[in-house]
Amino acid sequence: MEMAISFNTSSSFSTSNRNSRTLLSSSSSTSSSSSSSSSLPLSKQLSGLRLSPITFSAAKTSLNFRRRDPTRRAPIKCSVTEATETAAEKKSQLMRRRDIRNIAIVAHVDHGKTTLVDSMLKQAKVDSVEGPMPQTRFVLKKALEFGHAVVVVVNKIDRPSARPDYVINSTFELFIELNATDEQCDFQAIYASGIKGKAGLSPDNLAEDLGPLFEAIIRCIPGPRIEKDGALQMLVTNIEYDEHKGRIAIGRVHAGTLQRGMDVRVCTSEDSCRYARVSELFVYEKFSRAPADTVEAGDICAVCGIDDIQIGETIACKSSGKPLPAIKVEEPTVKMAFSINTSPFVGREGKYVTSRNLRDRLYRELERNLAMKVEDGETADTFIVSGRGTLHITILIENMRREGYEFMVGPPKVINKKVNDQLLEPFEIATVEVPEEHMGSVVELLGKRRGQMFDMQGVGSEGTTLLKYKIPTRGLLGLRNAILTASRGTAILNTIFDSYGPWAGDISTRDQGSLVAFEDGTSTSYALSSSQERGQMFIGPGVDVYKGQIVGIHQRPGDLALNVCKKKAATNIRSNKEQTVILDTPLDYSLDDCIEYIQEDELVEVTPLSIRMCKNPKMAKKSR
C-alpha cells in the first residue's frame, strides 16, 4: 500500500509512479493504532500551505498541497543537495518545477500511513519496533534505483515499546543492502505520532503539529524535472474504469502541455504507435474529479477517450512525440478456478448467479486490473483467474460478493514455468516474528514446507525472534493459519515474491481431513454434541446445511461424513433430569481462511451474506 502527496499550484492527480519522490514510514511499535487521528491547528509557519486535489483508493491514497510562500524554519539536512540538483538539471537539459512535489509514502500494513495522512489533511485545513517490512523493502528498492530522495518518518513514536534508535539503524542497514548512494543514505529522519498529529526532529521533542514533517517535504524533496516547452509526453502509470467514460488513464505529464480534445499518439515503442483523441481531461479537487481544459508538465491527471490504453504506454504529441521507457507489469504467480454456484442454496442471497453474469464481471475486471488474467475453463461455466498471489485474487472475490454475486472458487494453484526443460516455480521471502517459546514449532512447520532459513536475529527485549526464509509459494498456501495455531496466535507473518527457482519437491500443506454433512437439514445441538468429539466444528446449532457441505475439521487424516441434523428421539418416558448439552465455540473462518483451508477436491461457496466450504461434486464423481 502506498500513498502519494503533491504540493501543487494547479489541479493535479497524484499517484505513485516512477517519478515520485519517496517518504518512507516505519512503525516504532508492533501494534497499529485504530483510533481516528486528532485535529490540531497547523503552525503559523505552515499557513502558506493550502490543500488542493485529493483522492483515495484501496491500495493508494493521493493528496495534493498548494504552496504560496516558502516556510521559514531552521535548516534541515537533506539527502540531495542543491549543487547536485543543479548539475543534474544542466546535464539532462531539464528544468525544475519548484512549486510542486510528487511523493510516494511507502510503508508496510499497520505502520500508520492512513492515520498519519489523516492528520496531515486536517492540519492542512481540508476536509517502530518492526522496522521496515518486506513490502517496504521492495518498493523502497525501486525508489532508490531511480535515484529518488528519501525522508524517513518513524511513526507511532508515542507507543510505550517504541525503539526509534533501532528503527533508524535498521533502516540505514536496509539502505546499504539496497545499494543506496551516499547522498540517499544521509536521509532526513522525522519522528511522528500520526494519531496525535505531532512530529519533530527528535523522538523526545515533538512539535504541537506536523510542521516539521511538512517542512522536511518542502525542503528535502526536489520538484520534478520537466520539459515545459517540449513535445507532449505522459507516461500512463495507473488505470481506472468508469461505466460511462470507459478506461481512464492516470499519469504525470513529463513534457509539454495536454489539452482536452487534443489529438495524440499512444506509443509503446518507437515502432508501435497509434492515434487517439483525448475526449475528457480531469484533475482532482479534494475528494472528487474535476474537469480541466489544460494540464501542464509536472502535473498528474486523468485522461478519458483512449479505450485500449495500457499501463506503461506513453501519450505523446501527434507529430513529434516519443515514447518514454515502458513500465512492465509483473506476471501472475497464482491461479484459481471460478464457477457458478451449484449448491442447493443457490439464489438465496445473491443477485447475479448465472455464468453470463460471472463472465461479464470477470472480464470487466481486466479493464482496471491489468496484472490479472482471465481465461475460459474446461466447461462453459468455469473461468481461470490468475493474479499476483492469493491476496490479489481474494480482493476481487470480496469485491464481487459485496456487489451481489454468487459463485464458487477452487483452491489456489501455483503457476509454474519451464525453462530449458527445467520446471521452475515461484519462491517468496517469508519473514516471521515469533516469541522464542514458540520458535521451535514454527521452524519445524516452515521446514516441512521446503522453507530455507537464511537469517535469524533477536528483536528487542521482549524475547522475540525474527526468522527469514526463502520458501516456495506452494508452501505458503495455508501457512498463515498453521503458524498462528503453532504460536497460539502470537506470530506475525509477512511475505513478498522473490523469484522463480527449481521445483522444490512435494509439499504436504494439510494433515487433517474434513467433517462433511451427511444430509440436508438444520443443525441441532444434540447432533453437534457428538460431532464435536470428532474434531473442530465450523457451525453451531440452528444452521441450514446441505449434503456435501464441510462443517468442521476432522482430528485425523481423511474425511468423515456426519449427521449434524439428527434430532433426539421423542419418547413418552420422562427422565428425572434433563441432560445439559455443552457445545464448543465453532471456528469462525474468514474468506482468506477458507481459501487457505480447501484442497484439490473442495470448493468455497461465496455469497453476499455467507461463506461456506463444500466437497467438489465433480471430483467425487471422478473418484467413484
N, C-alpha and C positions, 0 to 999 in steps of 0.2 A: 504494500500500500504506500502510495506516495502522495505528496501534496505540493502544489506549486504556488508561488507568490510573484506578483509583478508590481513594481512601482511604476506608474504609468501616467502620462499626460493625456492620453486619449483612450477611447474604449478599446479593450482588447480581451481576448480569451487566453488564459494561461494554462498550459498543460505541460507536464513533464516531458522534455524531449532532449535531443542531443545537444541543444544549445542552451539548456538551462544551467544555472549555477546551483550548487548543492548546499543545502543546510542539513547537516547530519544531526539527528536527535537520538541520544542514548538515554535509557532509563537508569536512574540511580536506585531503583527498587525492584524487587521481584514481583510485586503485585501492582496491578493497574488501578487507577482511580476511576470510580464510576460516577462520581458526583459531577454536576454541571459546574463549569468554571464561573468564578465570581467576576462581577463587572466593576473595574476600578477606573478612575479617571486617568487619562493619559497626561503625562507631564507637559508643562508649557513648552519645553523644547521640541515636543513632537506635534505641536499644534498645526504645523505646516503639512502634516500628512493627512490626506483625505482618502477614504476608501472609495474605490471605483468599482469595476466589474468583478463579480464573484460567481463561481458555480461550484456545485458539489456533485460527486458521483460516488458509486460504491467503492471503486478501487482508487480513485484520485479525487483530490479536493483542490480547487483552484481559487486563488484570491488575487486581487489587484489593488495596489495602493497608489495614490497620486501624490507627488511631492511638489509643493510650491516653493518652499525655501529650504536651504540646507540647515541641518541641525548643528548645534554648537555645543559640543561636549569635549572632554579631554580626549586626546588622540588614542586610538586603539591600534594595536599591531594587526597586520593583515598578512595573509599568505601570498598575495600578489601585489607587488609594488607598482607605483605609478610609472617608474622608469621601465620596468619590464613591459607594462601595457603599451607604453608609447612606442617602444622598439618593435613590438609585435604588430602594432597597428601600421607602422610605416612599412614593415616587411610585407604585410598582406594587402596594403593599399586600401584598407577599410577604415571607416570612421567609427568612433564610439558614440552611441546614443546615451547621453548622460542622464536622461530623465526617466529611465525605465530599468527595472531589474527583473530578470527571469530566474526563478529559483525553484529547485526541486527539494522538498522536505523528505528525507529518506530515513526511515526507522522501522523497526520490527513492530509486529502487532502488540498492542498493550503498552507501548512506550510513551503514550500520551500525546500523539500527534494532533488528534482531533481536539482534545481538551486545550492544548497549547494554542492552536489556531482559533478556537472559540474566544479565548481571552484576547488574542490579537485583534479579532474582529470587533469585539466590544470596545476595546481601548482605542481603536481607530474610528469609533463612532459610526458604525452602520446600524446596521442591524446586528546514579544507576549501579544496580547490583550486577545485572547480567552483562553489561557492556554490549557491544554490537553483536547482533544475531546473524544467522546465515543469510536471510533475505537482505538485511542491511549490507552485508559484505558484498553480495552480488551486484546490487545497484550502485553502491559506492565505487566498486571496481570500474564500472562503466564510466562513472563521472570522472574519476581520476585519469582514465585513459584518454579522455577528451581534454584534459588539462584544466578542468574547472577549479575555481577557488572554493574552499570549504570553510564553513563556520560550524563548529561542533557545539551543540546545545546539550548539556547534561540536565535532563528533565527530572521531575519528581525529587528534587533536592531536599524537600521537606520531609521525606519519609524517615522514620527512626533508623532504619537499616541502611541509609544512604552511604555509599562509599565513592565519593567523587574522584578521589585520587586514583583509585583502582580503575575506574571507568576511563579516565583520561589516559592512563598508562596503557590500558588495553586498546584504546582507540589509536594511540600513537603506534603501538606494535602492529596493529592492523594496517595502518598506512604504509609502514615499512614492508610488510608482507605483500602488499598490493603494488609495490614499486612506485610509490608516490615520489614526486620531486621534492627537493629540499624546501622549496617555497610552499608546497602543499602541506608538508609535514609541520611547518611553522604555523599551524592553524590557530585562529582565534577561538577561545573557549568561553562560552556563556553558560552560566548556571541559572536554572529557572525552575519555577513551580507553576506549571500550566494551570492547575486548578485554582491557585491563588492569584494568578495574573501578575507574578513578580519575576524579575530577572536581575542579574548582576554579574560583575566580572570576577567575583569570588564567591564560594559557597556560603561564606559567613557574613556577606554584606550584600543583601539583595535590595534593590530599589523598590519603591512602592508601586511600580508599574513595570511594563515590559520595554521601557525606554531604551535600556542598554542593548536589548535584542534588536530593536528597530534600527538603532544607530549602527550596530555591527553589520547589519544587512546593507545599509546605505553606503557605509564606508568601505567595507571589505569585499563586497561583491561588485565586480565591474559590470557596467552596462553592456548590452550585446553589441557585437561588431556588425555593422550594416553597410550596404552599398546603396545609399539613398537615391542616387540618380541612375543606378544601373538598370539592366533589364530585369523584369519581374522574375523572382524565384521564391516559391513557397513549398517547403517540404511537408508532406502530409504525415503526421505522427500519431493521429488517432482518428477513429471513425465513429460517428453516431448514426442512428437511424430514426427517421420520423415517418409515420404512416402517410403523411400528406406531402412532405418535402423529399422523401427518399433518403438516400445516403447524404450525410453531412460530413465533409472533410474538415478536420481541425489541424491547424499547424501555425507556425510562425513565419511571417514574411521576412525572408532574408535580404532581399534586394528589390528595389523598385516600389511600385505602388499597385495595389489590387483594387479594382473598381467593380461595382455592380453592373451587370450586363456586358462585361468585358469578354472578348474572345481570347482564349488562351490555348496553349499546348499542354498536354498532360504526358509526361515522359517518365519512362523507367530507365532508359539509357539514351544515348545519342541517336541510336538506330531504331528505337522503339518509342514512337510518339504518335499521338492522335490529337484531334482538335475538339474543343468543347467550348461552352459558354457558361459564365457564372450568372445564374438566374437570380440568386439572392446572396447577400453578404451580411454576416452578423458579428457583433461583438457582445460581450456580456456585461450588463449593468446589474451589479449586485447579484441577485439570485436568478435572473432570467435573461434570455437572449434579447438583444436589441438590434434592430436593423441598422445598417450603416451603408453609406454610399462609397466610401473610400477607406482603405486601410494602408498605413504607411509601413515601411520597412522597420522591423523591430517589434511590431505589434503581433498579437496572436488572435486569430479569428476563426470563424466557422463559415464554410463555403457550401452553397447548395447548387444543384443543377448538373453535377457530373455523376451520373448514376453508377458508372463502373469504376469509380475511383478506388484505389487501394492504398493501404499504409505503405510508406516508403516511396511513393511516386511524387514527382515534382510538378506543381502547377507553375508554368513558365510563360514568358512573353510569346505571343503568337509568331512573331517574326524572328526574334533573335535570342529567345530564352534557351538556357542549357540546364540539364538535369543536375541536381545535387546528388551526392553519394546516397544510394538507396539504403533503407533500413530492412534488415532481414528478419522476418517473423519466424520464431523457433518452431520446429516440427513437433507435433503431438507425441506423447510417450505412453499414453494410456487410452484404451477404448472400452466402451460399454454398449450393450445392446438395449435399445428402447423398443418396446412393443405395446400394442393396445392392451388394456386391462381385460383379462379373461376370467376374473374371479366371479363368484356368484353375487358379489356386492357391486358389480359394475353399474355405474349410472346413479348411484345413491347420492353422491355428493358433488360430482364433477359436472361441468357444463360442456366440456369438449372431450369426447370419448372415442371418436372414430379414427381410423387410420389416416384419413384425409386431414383431419384436424391436426394430428400428430405430425404428419409430413410437412404441412404448411408451416407449422410453428418451428420445427427444427431447421428447415431450410431458410426461414426468415431470420433465424439467429445468425446465420452466416453473413448477413448484411452488416452486422455490427460487431461480430466476434470472429475476426479473421484468423485467430490462432486455432479455431475449432474446425473440424471437418465432419461432414455427414455423408454417409453412403447408404444405399439401399441394402437391406439384409437378404437372407436366404428366402424369406417369404414376403408377401406384399405388405404385411402389417408389422414388419420388423426393420429397424434402422440402426446402423452402427455409427455411434458418435465418438469421435476421437478428440482428446484435449491434452493440455499440458499438466497432467497429474489428475488424481481423483477429485481434488478440491475444485478444479476448474469446471469439471462436468457436474459436480454436486451443486454448484451455484446455479447452473442452468436448471437443474431439476427443481430446486427450491423456488426459483422464479416461476417456473411453469405451473407448479401446484398452487401457488398463490394467484395465478391468473385463471384458475378453474379447470386445469387439465387433469385427466385421469389416465394413467399409463403404468407400465411395469418396466423395470430395469434389471438387467442381469449383473453378475459380478464384474468388477473391473479386471481388464486383462492388459498386460504389458505389450507394447508394440516393439517387436524385435527387428533387427536388421541383419542382412547377410552381406558381408564384405569379403571378397576373395574366398568364397565358400566357407567362411567362418561365421558362426552365429554370434551376434552381438546383442546385448540387452542394456537398457538404461540403468545407470547407477546414480545414487544420490548421496549427499553428505548429510548424515543424521547427527544432530547434537542433542545429547540427553543430559539434563541436570537432575541429579538424583541424590538423596541423602545416603550417607555411607552404609547405614544398616540394611538398605535395600539394593546396594550396588551389585552384590553377587548374583541375585536372581535376574537383574536387568542385563548384566553381562552375559549370563547363560542364555537368555532369551534372544539377544542380538546375535550371539554366536550360532545358534540353531538356524537363524535366517541368513546365514552366509555373510554376516557383517564382519568387516576387518577394522579393528581399532587402530587408529594412528595417533591419538593424543588422549591424555588423561591428566587432569590437574584439579587441585583443590580450589574451591571457590569460597572465600570468606571464612568467618569464624563459626558458621552455623553447621559445619560438618558436611557440607555439600560437595559433591564431586561432579566435574564436567567431563563427559565422555564424548569423543568424536569418532564416528565410524564412517567408512565407505561401504555402502550396502546396496544390493540390487533393489530396484523399485518393487519387484515382486515381494521381497522380504518386508516391505513397509505396509503391505496390504493387511489390515487387521492388527498392525503392531501397536497403534496408539492405545487401544483398549487393553491389550495384553500387558503393556508396560504399566498402565495405571493400576491394573489388578495386582501385578507383581510388586509394585511400590506402594500399595494401599493409597493410591491417588495423589502421591507426593511428587512424582517425576514430571518433568517438563520436556517434551519432545519437539524439536524443530528440524525441518528437512528442506533441502534445496537440490535441484538437479545438478549433477556434476558432469557426466559424460557417458558415452557408450563404451562398454567393455566386453570381454569374452564371457560367454554363458557360465554362470557360477555353479550350476548343478541344480538338482531337485531341492525344493523347499517345502516343508510342511507348515502351513500357516494356521491350521486349526486341528486340535487333537480331539475335540468333543463333537458329538453329533447333535441333532436337533430333536426336540419333542414336538410331534406333529399331531394335530387334531384328527380324531378318528372319524368324526361325522359333523354334519351341520347342526347348529343349535346355539343355545346361550349357556355360557359357563356358569357353573354352580360352585358354591363353597364346599359342598360335600365332595364333588369330584376333584376340586383343586387341592383339598386337604391330603388326599392320597397321591395326587400327581406331583406335588412339590417334593415328595420323597425321592423322585427320580431325577431331580435337577432344579434349576432356577427357572421360574415362570416369567413370561412376558405380560401376562394378562391377569386380571383379578376377576371376581365374580360378577355376573350380570353383563358380560361382554359377548356380543354376537361373533361367532366364529364359523368357519366353513371347513369342509374336509380338505386336508392338504395344507392348511394354514400352520405356520410354525408358531407354537405357543410357548416355547421355552428352550433352554439349553440342556441337553442330556449330560448327565455327570460322567458318562462313558463314551467311548468312540462308537459311531454308528447311530442311526436314527431310531426312534421309538415312537410308535403310534399310541396315543392316549385318548380316552373318552373324557373330555373335560366338561361335558354337558350332562353327565349321569346324575340323576336325582335320587335322593334317599327313598327307599321303598316305603310306601304307605301301608301301615298295618293297624289293626284295632287293638294292639297291645300297647298300653300306656306304660312307659318306663317311669321309674321313680325319680330319675334325674336326667334332664336333657344334656346331651353331650355338647360341650363348647368347642367350636371349630376355631383354631388359631391359624391364620394364614400369614405366610411371609410376604413382605412388601415386594410386588413384582418389579422386575427390571424395567427401567424407562429408557428405551433406546431411541436416540435421535436418528435423523436421516443419515448422517455420516456414520453413526454406529452400525446401522442396519446394512449399509453398503459395504462396510468393512467386514461384517459378520458373514454374509452369504458366501456360499461356494458354488461350484460349477452347476449343480443341479437345483439351485434355489434362485428365487426372484424377490425383488422388493416391489410391493404394490404401493403406488404413490397416488394419493387423492388430496383434494384441498383440505380435508379435515383429519385424515388418518394416514398412518404409515404402517403397513403390515408386511410380513415376510411369509413366503409360501414355497412349497416344493414346485419345481417346474414340471407341469403335467406332460410336456413333450419329452422330457428326459426320462420320466417314469415309464412312458410307453416304450422308449428305446431299450431301457434296461430289461423289460419283460421279453 
